[in-house]
Amino acid sequence: MIRSSSFVSFKQGFQSTRRAGKTTSTVTGVTDFLRANDKMAKLLPAISRINALQKECAAILPALFDACSVIQFEAGNLVLATPNAALATKLKQQLPKLQDGLLKRGWQVNAIRIKVQVSNIAEKTIPPKQLELPAKAVSALASLNDALENSPQNEALKAAISAMLKRHRKEK
């Protein structure tokens, strides 16, 4: 496969640094990567403008903008995204304050629209750790279950031991 001369692989253009135990991406690495591709380079001014607007909105309404984001700003129309309807309602009540604050900071915002965008980010579910009991432990639990007398005080314990025995005997 032949690539154009402006192609830069993601790993070449993206660098990360390690600070205080955290890996952080360098902004220059990402922007260099975007600048290397002609089509992506055209997006940089819009990305910068939206990023600056996001910071301004967060400065004006810090409590609400933890979960909200600016998704579009074109011809004086600002479109904000919220993760749920409850937050959208709270944000809607604060729109006059947000618009006035943005106007004072030099942003020509004529109208603000809110979109509820429920994220369908599929979080990787971590399977519960399955411990495998040795055969000796399973037989010891079985003998403990048999040795316990049938009484109301031991009923929950016997049920728990039985469930554990059932699960560990099925695994083998």
N, C-alpha and C positions, 0 to 999 in steps of 0.2 A: 504494500500500500504506500503510495507516494503522498507526502504531506506538503502543504505549502510552506514557504520559508517563514511565514509569520506564525506558524504553529509552535507553541511551547507546551510541553506536557504539563499536566497539573502538578506533578511532583517537582518539576524544575521551577515552576513559578510560585509555588506555595511553600513557605518556610514556617517553621514553628520554633518558638523559643521556650525554654523552661525557666520559670521564675517561681520561687516560693512553692515548689511542689506542683505547680499547675502548668499545663502546656497552653500557650497562647499563640495565636496566629499573628504573624506580622502583617500589618495592613499594606506595607509596601510590596510584599510578595504577592498578595492578592491583586493589587492594582497593576502590578507589572504583568501578571498573568492576563488580566483583562485587556490591558493596552496592547498586548502582543497579537490579539485577534482583532481584525478590523471591525467585524460586526459587534463584538463585545465592547470595543472601545467606544462605540457610539452610545452605549448605555451608561457610561461613567458619569456624565454630567447629571443625568436624571437620578442615578443612585446617590450621588453626593447631595443633591437637592433634597431628596426624600430623607436621607440620613440626618441632614441638618434640621429639617422640619420635625423629625421624630425627636431629636434632642430638645428643640424648642418647646414642643408639646409636653415632653416629660418634665421640663423645668417649670412650666406653667401649672400643670396638674400632675404632680409626681405620684400621688397615691393611685390614680386611675391608669396611668400609662405604663405601669409595670407589665400589664397583660395586653394592652392595646398597641396597635401599630398603624403607621401611616402607610396606606397602600397605593395612593394616587394623589397627585396634585397637578392639575392641569386647568389653565384658563381661570384661575381663581377659585376653582372648586376643589375642596379637600375631601378625600374619602378615607375614613378611618375604619379599621377592623377591630372587632371585639370578639372574645371567645364565647360569650354567652349573652342572652337577652337581658339578664339582670345588670350586668356591667354596662350594656348599651343604654339602659334606662338611666343609670347614674351619670354616664357620660353625657347623655342628651340634656340633662339638667344643667350641666356645666358648660355647654356649648357657647353661650354668650361670653362667659369669662375667658374661655379658650380663644374665641375669635378676637376679642378685644386685646388680649395679651399678644396674639400673633400680629395684629395690626400695629401695636406699639413697637414690636420688634422688627417691623419692616416687611412683613409678609402680607401681600395683597390677597387676603382670603375673603371671598364674597359669600361663599356657602360651604357648609360642612355637612357631609352625609356620613351615616354610620351603617356599616354592614356587619351583621353577625356571621362570623365564619367559625363554625365549630371545627376544630382541628381533628382530623382523622389520623393523627399520628399514631401508628400502631407501635405501642411500646413493647419492647421485647419482654415477654413475661419470663421471669427467671423461674425455672421449675424448682419446686421444693427439693431440698437436698434429701435424697433417699439413702438412709444408712442401712447397710446390710448387716444384720446381726449374725454372728457365728452360730453354728448348730448348737453349741453348748448353751449359749444364751437363750435360744429359742426353747430348748428343752427345760432350762431352768425356769423360764417364764411359765411354761406349761405345768411344771410341777408346783410352782407357786399358786397358779390359778386353781389347781386341784386341791391344794392344801388349805386354801382360804375357805372358811365356813360360809354357808349361805345365810347372810343376815342383811338387814337393811343398811347397816353401816358399810358393809363390804360390796354392796351391789354395784356402785359406780366404779370401784376399783376393779372388780371382776369383769365388768363390761369393757373397760379400757384395756385390760390385759388380753381379753378375748379378741378384741378388734386388732390389737397389735399382733397377736399370734396369727390371726387370719390373714393379715396383710403380708407378714413375713413368710408364711407357708406358701402363699400364692406366687411369690416372687421366684421361688426356686423351681 
